[in-house]
């Protein structure tokens, strides 16, 4: 009963905050359109790959997107804005950037990535220093103090069955999903996606699909394993099961798995444990995510070859989504004058 009461209070506070900032002139407004990518639940829902997909789409349409992140779980939170990357190179390390901004910076040449708790300040820098024509908020659905022109909400069936903190994992009640302009659902079925959109009260629904790229060697001189190889799968992300299932679907023989907490900071003892586990299960290599690979940098990855597997997300139907986003950005730009 106490937990349920706390959830009710938490949910009411989150709803009040959202409504307060929705009043005219309370949310701060940047000079260029703002697109938010977020979710309802604590933990990963595939936001970072969606941000990358969206940034590439905007680049291809002639925009100059800049990604604004809070840099969650970074070790060193410097004052002001941290420029993780400009359009040509990465300018800082993972300790100052955070693992997700660093991953975005490395995989998106031509797209500056800025980190700051105050994303309005970061956005102002993006416009003055990088001539940004559109801002992308990574994990921005709850960042209501900054006005946005397009809210993309990632959601799935688990969200519909969950409850608000602390009884569940939702950051705010499901009823607040109506603030989104579109729901992105990880499913191959248009009917399933539409059903989730209807449950959340959002008419515009798109689907996200996931595909794995070829493993990239992390151990110098080692060849990455091919499909069919016996591997140890290691993940320190919010939903590691998705990665493990993706590996199996791609044809890898997953002999065993190791799970670390999300944003885990690996050390030499972790590497030794991983190598020992790989040897114990007869794995010829260790496969991990690109996000984990960022946090393994600087460590001697010995005992067994390590490789990172890229994850690519697409938003379907691709042409319809691209046209819809472009139209909404153009409309927002016209309204901003």
Residue pairs with C-beta under 8 A, 6 or more apart in sequence:
3 166
3 167
4 167
6 166
6 167
7 163
7 164
7 165
7 166
7 167
7 168
8 164
10 164
10 165
10 166
11 164
11 170
11 172
11 173
14 142
14 164
14 171
14 172
14 173
14 176
15 172
15 173
15 175
15 176
17 144
18 144
18 172
18 176
18 179
20 26
21 27
21 144
21 145
22 144
22 179
26 145
27 144
27 145
27 146
27 147
28 120
28 145
28 146
28 147
29 147
29 336
30 120
30 123
30 124
30 127
30 135
30 146
30 147
31 127
31 336
32 123
32 127
32 132
32 133
32 134
32 135
32 333
32 336
33 133
33 134
33 135
33 149
33 150
33 329
33 332
33 333
33 336
34 123
34 134
34 135
34 137
34 146
34 147
34 148
34 149
34 150
35 54
35 134
35 135
35 136
35 137
35 148
35 149
35 150
35 152
35 325
35 329
36 136
36 137
36 140
36 141
36 143
36 148
36 150
36 151
36 152
37 47
37 50
37 51
37 54
37 136
37 137
37 138
37 139
37 140
37 141
37 152
37 154
38 47
38 137
38 139
38 140
38 141
38 142
38 143
38 151
38 152
38 153
38 154
39 45
39 47
39 139
39 141
39 153
39 154
39 155
39 159
40 141
40 153
40 155
40 159
40 162
40 170
40 171
40 172
40 174
40 176
40 177
41 158
41 159
41 162
41 169
41 170
41 171
42 165
42 169
42 170
42 171
43 169
43 238
43 239
43 262
44 237
44 238
44 239
44 262
45 154
45 155
45 156
45 238
45 239
46 154
46 186
46 208
46 210
46 313
47 138
47 139
47 154
48 100
48 103
48 104
48 138
48 291
49 210
49 311
49 312
49 313
50 152
50 154
50 184
50 208
50 313
50 315
51 67
51 104
51 136
51 138
52 104
52 107
52 108
52 313
53 312
53 313
53 314
53 315
54 65
54 136
54 152
54 315
54 325
55 65
55 67
55 104
55 108
55 111
55 136
56 108
57 315
57 321
57 322
57 325
58 65
58 134
58 136
58 325
58 329
59 65
59 110
59 111
61 322
61 326
63 133
63 134
63 329
64 130
64 131
64 132
64 133
64 134
65 111
65 132
65 133
65 134
65 135
65 136
66 111
66 112
66 113
66 114
66 123
66 126
66 130
66 132
66 134
66 135
66 136
67 101
67 104
67 108
67 111
67 112
67 113
67 114
67 135
67 136
67 138
68 114
68 116
68 119
68 122
68 123
68 126
68 135
68 136
68 137
68 138
68 140
69 84
69 98
69 100
69 101
69 104
69 113
69 114
69 115
69 119
69 137
69 138
69 139
70 115
70 116
70 117
70 119
70 138
70 139
70 143
71 77
71 82
71 97
71 98
71 101
71 115
71 116
71 117
72 98
72 100
72 139
72 263
73 98
73 99
73 263
74 94
74 95
74 96
74 97
74 98
74 101
74 115
75 95
75 96
75 265
76 95
76 96
77 117
78 96
80 116
80 121
81 114
81 115
81 116
81 121
81 122
81 125
82 92
82 96
82 97
82 114
82 115
82 116
83 91
83 92
83 112
83 113
83 114
83 125
83 129
84 90
84 91
84 92
84 96
84 97
84 101
84 102
84 104
84 105
84 112
84 113
84 114
84 115
85 91
85 105
85 106
85 108
85 111
85 112
85 113
86 112
86 130
87 109
87 110
87 111
87 112
87 130
88 109
90 102
90 105
90 106
93 102
94 102
94 294
94 295
94 297
96 115
97 105
97 113
97 115
98 115
99 263
99 291
99 294
99 295
100 138
100 291
101 113
101 115
101 138
102 294
103 290
103 291
103 294
104 111
104 113
104 138
105 113
106 294
107 290
107 310
112 126
112 130
112 132
114 122
114 125
114 126
115 122
116 122
119 137
119 140
119 143
119 146
120 145
120 146
123 132
123 135
123 146
126 132
126 135
133 333
134 329
137 143
137 146
137 148
140 146
140 148
140 151
141 151
141 153
141 179
141 180
142 171
142 172
149 328
149 329
149 332
150 181
150 182
150 325
150 328
150 329
150 332
151 179
151 180
151 181
151 182
152 180
152 181
152 182
152 184
153 177
153 180
153 182
153 183
153 184
153 200
153 202
154 183
154 184
154 185
154 186
154 208
155 177
155 183
155 184
155 185
155 196
155 200
156 185
156 186
156 187
156 196
157 196
159 170
159 174
160 174
160 196
160 199
160 200
162 168
162 169
162 170
163 169
163 170
164 170
164 171
164 172
164 173
165 171
174 199
174 200
175 201
177 183
177 200
177 201
177 202
178 200
178 201
178 202
180 200
180 202
181 202
181 204
181 328
182 202
182 204
182 205
182 206
182 324
183 193
183 196
183 197
183 200
183 202
183 204
183 205
183 206
184 205
184 206
184 207
184 208
184 315
185 192
185 193
185 196
185 197
185 205
185 206
185 207
185 208
186 207
186 208
186 209
186 210
187 193
187 196
187 207
188 207
188 209
189 207
190 207
193 205
193 206
193 207
194 205
196 205
197 203
197 204
197 205
204 324
206 315
206 316
206 317
206 320
206 321
207 315
207 316
207 317
208 313
208 314
208 315
208 316
209 313
209 314
209 316
210 242
210 246
210 311
210 312
210 313
211 311
211 312
211 314
212 246
212 247
212 250
212 309
212 310
212 311
212 312
213 309
213 310
213 311
213 312
214 224
214 309
214 310
215 224
215 225
215 285
215 287
215 307
215 308
215 309
216 224
216 293
216 307
216 308
216 309
216 310
217 223
217 224
217 305
217 306
217 307
218 288
218 293
218 296
218 301
218 305
218 306
218 307
218 308
219 301
219 302
219 305
219 306
219 307
222 285
222 305
222 306
222 307
223 305
224 285
224 305
224 307
225 231
225 252
225 284
225 285
225 287
225 305
225 307
227 250
227 251
227 252
228 251
228 252
228 253
229 252
229 253
229 284
229 285
230 253
230 255
230 281
230 282
230 283
230 284
231 247
231 252
231 253
231 254
231 255
231 283
231 284
231 285
231 286
231 287
232 254
232 255
232 256
232 257
232 258
232 274
232 277
232 278
232 281
232 283
232 285
232 286
232 287
232 304
233 243
233 244
233 247
233 252
233 254
233 256
233 257
233 258
233 286
233 287
233 288
234 257
234 258
234 260
234 274
234 286
234 287
234 288
234 292
235 243
235 244
235 257
235 258
235 259
235 260
235 288
235 289
235 292
236 259
236 260
236 261
236 262
236 263
236 264
236 266
236 291
236 292
236 295
237 243
237 262
237 289
237 291
237 292
238 262
240 257
240 259
243 289
243 309
243 311
244 254
244 257
246 309
246 311
247 254
247 287
247 309
248 254
252 287
255 281
255 282
255 283
256 277
256 278
256 280
256 281
256 283
258 273
258 274
258 277
260 266
260 270
260 292
263 295
264 270
264 292
264 295
265 295
266 292
266 295
266 296
266 299
267 299
268 299
268 300
271 296
271 299
271 300
271 301
271 302
271 303
272 303
274 286
274 304
274 306
275 286
275 302
275 303
275 304
276 303
277 283
278 285
278 286
278 303
278 304
279 303
279 304
283 304
284 304
284 305
285 304
285 305
285 306
285 307
286 301
286 304
286 305
286 306
286 307
287 307
287 308
287 309
288 296
288 306
288 307
288 308
288 309
289 308
289 309
289 311
290 308
290 309
290 310
290 311
292 308
293 308
296 306
315 321
